[in-house]
Amino acid sequence: MDNCAEEFSPKKAILKLYDTGAGNEALLIAGDQPMDTRAAARVLQTSQ
């Protein structure tokens, strides 16, 4: 089984936009640690 955590680095987050079909999209925000995920969400929230 693959280690899903291999994609993560400390103090970094992953943002991915998925096309789910029929004009719908889903956004994944995930970090190595909960604080990394929250920080990435805050950056996205405050960006224009």
Residue pairs with C-beta under 8 A, 6 or more apart in sequence:
5 32
7 14
8 14
8 30
8 31
8 32
9 32
10 32
10 33
10 36
11 32
11 36
12 31
12 32
12 36
13 29
13 30
13 31
13 32
13 36
13 37
13 39
13 40
14 28
14 29
14 30
14 31
15 27
15 28
15 29
15 40
15 44
16 27
16 28
17 25
17 26
17 27
17 28
18 25
18 26
18 27
18 28
19 25
20 26
29 37
29 40
29 41
29 44
30 37
31 37
31 38
31 39
31 40
